Amino acid sequence: MAPSSDPEQRRPPDLPGRGAGKAGAMSVSLFLFALLMLMPPILMLVEDAGDLFHVPVVYIFLFSVWIAVVGAIYLIAERVRRPDEPGE
């Protein structure tokens, strides 16, 4: 008997924690993004940019990167949430 060519039959079953490998790769990518954005050469690009609403642009840049990293961490955590945990 020849193996079935239907992709649904060849697909492995969905196991809990199956997205953990992808989440780990995304976490490493996020770490590298944050590291790159907070390096002194990148910060020096916005250091002398002036003020925006009387707030130095470097502060706005730092808080924007921080908020982006925290938001990405939240999205990664939601993606790998265990199915047995209560969700909203």
N, C-alpha and C positions, 0 to 999 in steps of 0.2 A: 504494500500500500504506500502510495506516494505521500510525502508530508503536505499538509494543507498550505495553500498560498494566502489564506486569509490572515491579514495582519492582526486582527483581534484575537485569533486563536493562538498566535505565536507570542503575544504580549505576555510578559510575566505578571503575576498577580500584584495588585497594589498592596504593599506592605507598609506598616507604620514606620515613619522615619525614613521613608524612601528618598525624600528630598533633602536629606541631611548632607549629602555629598555636594549638591549644588549650592546649598546654603553656606557650607564651609568655603567653597570657592568664592561666593559672593562676599563673604565676610573678609576674606583675604584681600579681595579687590577693593573693598570699602576701606580697609586699613591703609592700603597703599595710596588710595585717593586722598584720604585725610592727611597722611604723611606728606604727600606731594604738596597739597594746598597750604600746609602749615610750615613749609620750609622757608628759611629766611630769604632766598632769592625771589620767591613768589610774593612774600609779604612786602619786600622792598618795592615791588612794582606798584602796589597800592598805597604805600606809606606816604608818599608825597603827592597823592592825588587831590588833597584838599579836604574840604568839609562838605557834608551833605546834611542840611537842616541843622547846622552847627554841631555836628557829630563827625569826628574824623572818619574818613572812609575805611581806614584800616580796621577800626572797631566794627563797622558794619560788615566788612568782609569776614572777620573772624567769627562773629556771631552767625552770619549766614552759613559759613562752612560747618559750624557746630550744629546748627539746626538741621542742615541737610544730612549730616552723619547720624544724628539721633533719629531722624525720620527714616532713614534707610535701615538702621538697626531695628526699628519697630516693624518695618515691612518684612525684613528677613525673619524676624521672630514669628510674625503672623503666618508666614509661609510654611514654617516647620512645626507649627503647633501640633501637638499630639491629638489624634482624633478623639481620645477618651477624655480630654480636658473639656470642661464646659465652656462653650462659646456663646457669644451674643448673637 
